[in-house]
Amino acid sequence: MSLSAIQNRYVQSDPEICGGEPIISGTRIPVRIVAVWTQKGKSVDEVVSMYPNLTHAMVHDALSFYYDHRDWLARLIEENAIQQQMEATAGEPWRKRSSTLTKT
């Protein structure tokens, strides 16, 4: 997928931000995070209240992007799941210092 061709108003991709993963413009919030929250049952109102720098339009646009690229973003969501990260980084020395990925 060519991320340089993103046409959504509030979604951008910049290789310098989050490794080029699609984010909500002007933030470092990946589109996949918004998708995961809605998959877990959060409403757009709840997502906006969790991230006060987002507007309803931004969240709806991120969800629109997600639905247009669902298969690709589903792979990103899976790759970034805690269990997947733990397996991918098992045995690395920094894991002993990580507050998120400390258990193996």
N, C-alpha and C positions, 0 to 999 in steps of 0.2 A: 504494500500500500504506500502511495506517495503522500507523506504527511505534509509536504509543502503545498499540496492542493486542498487543504482544509478550507471549506467554504462557510463554516459556521461562524456566526458573529462573535460568540464568546468562547470559542475553543481555538487553541493555538498549539503549535509544536515548535519548540526551539531546542536544538541539540545542547544548548548550554543550561537548560532547565529540565530537571528530572530525566536526563538522558534522552530528551526528544520525545518522551511519552506525551500524548495529548493531555493538555491541562486546561483549566478554565483561565482565560486571558486575565493577566494582571495578578495572578496568584501562582502558587506552587501546588495547587490542588489538582491531582490527576482526575480525569474523567472517570476512570475505573472506580475511584473512591465513592463518587456520587452514585454510580451504578450499584456498587455493593451495598451502600446504605439503603437504597430503594429496594433491592432484592431482599434485604433483611426486614422490610416492612415499614421503613421510615417514609413519611410523606415529604413532598417538596417543602412544605412549611417547616417540618422538623429539620430537614437538611439546612435550610436557610438559618434556622435558629442555632444550629450547631456551628455554623460558619458564618458569622455576622457580616463578613465582607462580601458574601455572595448575595445576589438578588434572585428573585424567582425566575426572571428571564434567563439568567446565567445557568441555573440548575436545569431548567427545561431545555435549554440549548445543549447542555452537556448530555442530557438524556437522549435528545434527538440524535446527537453524534453517536452515542452508544448504540442506539437501535439501528442506525445506518451501518455500523461496523461491529455488530454484535459478536460474530465468531472470533474476529481478531482480538477484540477487547476481552472476551471470555478467556482466551489463552493468556492474556496479560494478567487478568485477575487470578487465574490458577497459578501462574508462575510466581506471583507475589504473595501467595498465601503463606502464612507462618510455617506450616508443616513443610511446604516445598522449600522455603528458604532454609529451614533447619537442615533438611537433607542435603541441599546444595552446598552448605557451608560447614558441614560436619568436619570436625578436626582442625579447623582453621584457628590459629592462635587468638585472633581478636574476639572470638566467640566467648572466651572466658570473661571478657570485659563488657560484653553486650548486655544491656538491661532488658532487651526484647527477646533475644534468642539465646538464653542461657541454658535452657534444658535440652537434653538430647535423648 
